[in-house]
Amino acid sequence: MPEDAVVGLAAVTVLAVLQQAYFSLQVIYARRKYSVSPPSTSGPPQFDRIFRAQVHCSEYFPVFLSVLWTSGVFFSQGVSSACGLLYLYGRLRYFRGYSQSSQQRLAPLYFSIRVLWVLVGSSVLGLFLSFCRVYLELDLRHELGCALSLV
């Protein structure tokens, strides 16, 4: 696979890793600020919100990477990369909002979950189209393109 076929996905992946590192650093700073020594995972409410925001983002990280790459390889690198950037933006807003107040996490959470579902849907569609092309010798993507150009 040529590198230009995945450069967008790779760039979003590196940004996502850097974002996870940023979230982890925020927990380290909060531990120092609120005097919460490891391995403790609870402290003042301000620390708890930062810690929980980081944990929640880490829990979704493997799912995000899986569907980002599956969608990008089998559906569209451009669409998947754009969705990936939107997801990262939503997660940053989620982290910042949750750090301030538990209520401020909800809108960004719902936004990022919707974007994640778009990636899941495009992954499933891309895999289905590839399965049909490889195993059934039926290129539905090409057939659909031809049918749409006739309309």
LUMKOL-634067 format. One line per 10 residues: number of its first residue (from 1); their letters; for each residue z, y, x of N, C-alpha, C. Coordinates in pm, whole numbers, plus 50000, padded with zeros to 5 digits. Example, Ala and Ser with C-alpha at 12.3 -4.5 7.8 and 13.67 -1.06 7.14 Angstrom:
2
1> as> 50780/49431/51319/50780/49550/51230/50780/49670/51320 | 50708/49775/51285/50714/49894/51367/50787/50003/51290
//
This chain:
151
1> mpedavvgla> 50000/49882/50086/50000/50000/50000/50000/50124/50090 | 49903/50213/50072/49900/50334/50154/50020/50425/50125 | 50062/50498/50229/50182/50580/50214/50166/50690/50110 | 50043/50740/50090/50027/50844/49988/50047/50789/49847 | 50045/50657/49832/50068/50596/49701/50215/50600/49661 | 50304/50622/49759/50448/50621/49727/50524/50740/49785 | 50454/50837/49840/50524/50948/49906/50612/51026/49808 | 50567/51044/49686/50649/51114/49586/50776/51037/49553 | 50759/50906/49535/50876/50822/49505/50975/50823/49622 | 50922/50816/49743/51008/50816/49861/51083/50950/49872
11> avtvlavlqq> 51014/51060/49846/51078/51191/49853/51191/51203/49750 | 51167/51157/49629/51271/51161/49525/51387/51070/49564 | 51357/50956/49623/51462/50863/49667/51551/50928/49772 | 51490/50994/49870/51570/51062/49974/51654/51173/49913 | 51596/51250/49821/51674/51353/49752/51791/51292/49675 | 51768/51178/49613/51874/51111/49538/51986/51065/49630 | 51951/51012/49746/52053/50969/49843/52133/51090/49891 | 52064/51201/49919/52134/51323/49961/52226/51375/49850 | 52182/51362/49726/52265/51404/49615/52392/51319/49607 | 52378/51188/49624/52495/51100/49624/52591/51137/49737
21> ayfslqviya> 52536/51171/49853/52620/51212/49966/52694/51342/49932 | 52625/51434/49868/52688/51560/49826/52804/51533/49730 | 52782/51446/49632/52888/51413/49536/53008/51350/49608 | 52982/51262/49703/53091/51199/49778/53168/51302/49859 | 53098/51395/49919/53166/51502/49995/53254/51587/49904 | 53209/51608/49783/53290/51687/49689/53422/51616/49658 | 53419/51484/49654/53542/51408/49631/53634/51422/49753 | 53577/51416/49872/53658/51433/49994/53724/51570/49994 | 53648/51674/49962/53705/51809/49957/53813/51818/49849 | 53790/51756/49735/53889/51759/49627/54015/51684/49668
31> rrkysvspps> 54002/51575/49740/54120/51502/49788/54207/51593/49874 | 54142/51667/49963/54216/51759/50049/54279/51873/49969 | 54201/51930/49879/54247/52045/49801/54366/52009/49711 | 54360/51890/49649/54464/51851/49552/54563/51750/49609 | 54556/51725/49740/54649/51634/49811/54653/51495/49748 | 54537/51436/49731/54526/51300/49678/54474/51212/49791 | 54562/51135/49850/54525/51052/49964/54466/50919/49918 | 54365/50869/49992/54312/50736/49961/54422/50632/49981 | 54429/50528/49908/54332/50479/49811/54355/50528/49669 | 54443/50625/49650/54468/50676/49514/54339/50727/49451
41> tsgppqfdri> 54325/50700/49325/54206/50744/49252/54242/50836/49136 | 54366/50879/49132/54405/50973/49027/54497/51078/49086 | 54497/51192/49021/54577/51305/49064/54575/51409/48955 | 54573/51534/48993/54564/51640/48892/54432/51628/48814 | 54428/51680/48692/54306/51669/48610/54181/51721/48681 | 54194/51825/48762/54079/51880/48834/54021/51774/48929 | 54110/51704/49001/54064/51600/49091/54004/51484/49012 | 54071/51443/48906/54023/51329/48826/53881/51352/48775 | 53851/51474/48730/53716/51502/48678/53612/51492/48789 | 53642/51545/48906/53547/51537/49018/53527/51392/49059
51> fraqvhcsey> 53637/51318/49068/53629/51178/49108/53548/51097/49007 | 53577/51116/48877/53506/51040/48773/53358/51077/48769 | 53325/51204/48789/53185/51245/48789/53110/51174/48902 | 53171/51167/49018/53107/51099/49132/53091/50950/49103 | 53193/50888/49047/53186/50745/49016/53078/50718/48911 | 53073/50798/48808/52971/50779/48704/52831/50791/48761 | 52810/50890/48846/52677/50907/48907/52643/50788/48996 | 52742/50736/49068/52718/50619/49154/52687/50494/49072 | 52749/50483/48955/52725/50365/48871/52581/50359/48822 | 52522/50474/48793/52385/50477/48744/52281/50475/48856
61> fpvflsvlwt> 52322/50496/48980/52229/50510/49091/52137/50389/49110 | 52188/50265/49111/52097/50150/49128/51997/50135/49013 | 52041/50165/48892/51950/50157/48777/51839/50261/48794 | 51878/50383/48831/51781/50490/48851/51677/50451/48956 | 51723/50405/49071/51628/50370/49178/51535/50256/49135 | 51588/50159/49066/51506/50045/49021/51394/50089/48928 | 51428/50167/48827/51324/50206/48732/51234/50315/48788 | 51285/50399/48879/51201/50499/48944/51086/50430/49018 | 51120/50331/49100/51019/50262/49180/50930/50171/49096 | 50988/50101/48999/50906/50014/48915/50806/50097/48835
71> sgvffsqgvs> 50852/50206/48777/50763/50294/48702/50658/50356/48794 | 50699/50396/48912/50606/50460/49005/50499/50367/49057 | 50534/50244/49083/50437/50148/49137/50345/50095/49027 | 50400/50067/48910/50321/50001/48806/50267/50094/48698 | 50322/50215/48687/50275/50307/48583/50208/50429/48645 | 50288/50521/48700/50232/50643/48758/50332/50704/48855 | 50289/50722/48979/50377/50784/49078/50411/50928/49037 | 50312/51002/48989/50334/51141/48952/50434/51158/48839 | 50413/51083/48732/50503/51089/48616/50644/51044/48658 | 50651/50937/48733/50781/50883/48774/50854/50978/48867
81> sacgllylyg> 50781/51038/48960/50844/51134/49052/50895/51256/48976 | 50816/51305/48881/50860/51420/48801/50984/51383/48720 | 50984/51265/48660/51101/51220/48585/51221/51205/48678 | 51196/51155/48798/51304/51141/48895/51368/51275/48929 | 51285/51377/48948/51339/51511/48976/51418/51565/48857 | 51367/51541/48737/51441/51583/48617/51575/51511/48607 | 51574/51382/48638/51697/51303/48634/51799/51359/48734 | 51754/51388/48856/51844/51442/48958/51900/51578/48916 | 51816/51661/48855/51862/51789/48803/51970/51768/48696 | 51945/51674/48605/52043/51644/48501/52174/51593/48559
91> rlryfrgysq> 52165/51509/48661/52287/51457/48724/52364/51565/48797 | 52296/51659/48858/52364/51771/48924/52436/51857/48821 | 52367/51887/48711/52432/51962/48602/52550/51885/48545 | 52536/51753/48532/52644/51668/48483/52765/51678/48576 | 52741/51662/48706/52850/51665/48803/52922/51800/48800 | 52845/51907/48803/52906/52041/48802/52980/52067/48671 | 52919/52027/48560/52983/52047/48431/53112/51969/48418 | 53109/51842/48456/53228/51756/48447/53338/51807/48539 | 53301/51862/48653/53400/51916/48745/53476/52033/48684 | 53410/52106/48595/53474/52220/48529/53554/52180/48405
101> ssqqrlaply> 53495/52093/48324/53557/52054/48198/53489/51927/48148 | 53567/51838/48091/53509/51712/48044/53406/51736/47932 | 53420/51842/47856/53323/51872/47750/53189/51917/47805 | 53189/51981/47923/53065/52033/47980/52976/51923/48038 | 53025/51800/48038/52945/51691/48093/52848/51632/47992 | 52871/51655/47864/52798/51581/47760/52649/51614/47752 | 52612/51740/47743/52469/51775/47731/52389/51727/47852 | 52436/51751/47975/52361/51699/48090/52358/51546/48095 | 52464/51482/48049/52466/51336/48045/52358/51284/47951 | 52350/51339/47831/52250/51296/47735/52108/51324/47787
111> fsirvlwvlv> 52089/51438/47853/51959/51471/47909/51917/51368/48014 | 52007/51339/48108/51971/51245/48216/51950/51104/48162 | 52024/51065/48061/52005/50932/48002/51869/50923/47931 | 51828/51031/47866/51695/51031/47803/51585/51015/47908 | 51600/51086/48019/51501/51075/48126/51500/50933/48181 | 51618/50875/48195/51627/50737/48243/51555/50642/48148 | 51567/50664/48019/51497/50580/47921/51346/50597/47930 | 51299/50717/47961/51155/50737/47982/51110/50652/48101 | 51189/50651/48207/51155/50568/48323/51158/50419/48289 | 51254/50379/48208/51259/50238/48165/51134/50205/48084
121> gssvlglfls> 51099/50291/47989/50982/50268/47905/50853/50263/47986 | 50837/50355/48080/50714/50354/48160/50712/50236/48255 | 50829/50188/48297/50835/50066/48379/50787/49945/48299 | 50838/49932/48178/50800/49820/48091/50650/49826/48059 | 50602/49944/48025/50460/49959/47993/50373/49928/48116 | 50411/49982/48230/50335/49956/48352/50332/49810/48389 | 50446/49743/48377/50452/49599/48406/50367/49520/48307 | 50374/49557/48180/50294/49489/48078/50144/49503/48107 | 50101/49624/48137/49959/49647/48168/49916/49571/48293 | 50003/49567/48393/49970/49493/48516/49967/49343/48490
131> fcrvyleldl> 50061/49294/48410/50063/49152/48374/49933/49113/48304 | 49892/49196/48208/49768/49166/48135/49648/49166/48229 | 49643/49259/48323/49530/49268/48416/49528/49150/48512 | 49644/49115/48568/49650/49011/48671/49641/48871/48611 | 49716/48845/48506/49726/48708/48455/49635/48677/48336 | 49597/48779/48260/49511/48756/48144/49370/48810/48166 | 49349/48871/48283/49220/48932/48316/49175/49027/48207 | 49270/49104/48156/49245/49201/48051/49298/49336/48099 | 49209/49426/48134/49247/49557/48187/49262/49655/48071 | 49379/49652/48008/49403/49737/47891/49398/49885/47926
141> rhelgcalsl> 49441/49920/48046/49438/50061/48088/49292/50110/48092 | 49206/50029/48149/49063/50065/48155/49002/50068/48015 | 49033/49967/47935/48980/49960/47798/49026/50080/47716 | 49152/50116/47729/49205/50231/47656/49138/50360/47703 | 49117/50371/47834/49047/50489/47888/48907/50500/47834 | 48837/50388/47829/48701/50388/47774/48701/50424/47626 | 48795/50370/47551/48803/50397/47407/48836/50543/47382 | 48921/50602/47461/48958/50742/47442/48845/50837/47480 | 48763/50797/47575/48653/50884/47615/48541/50882/47510 | 48539/50780/47427/48438/50772/47320/48478/50857/47201
151> v> 48603/50887/47187/48652/50961/47070/48615/51106/47078
//
